[in-house]
């Protein structure tokens, strides 16, 4: 890039659906906007999701309960709001779930207590 200035290729999460079949990391860009698409829940082979330090807003989709192969999900340091979906309790392979520094409310669903 000229003068060392790098421009992001993506500013929305939706195109990542096509490029991230098993690992999705965009934490170094810090320019993703919008909401988490419900379609991400169909990425059943996704093992690692890192979308921290972006400008994501809205609720965590209940469809994220379909990310059953995931062992790490980092969606911290955004502006996500609402309750943590109880469907996240289906993620039995999940070893690390980072949700801090959002504006989430409510209690931690008891279904999440079964994670390893």
Secondary structure, 3 states (H helix, E strand, C coil): CHHHCCCCCCCECCCHHHHCCCEEECCCCCCCEECCCHHHHHCCCCCEEECCCCEEEECCCHHHHHCCCCCEEECCCCEEEECCCHHHHHCCCCCEEECCCCEECCCCCHHHHHCC
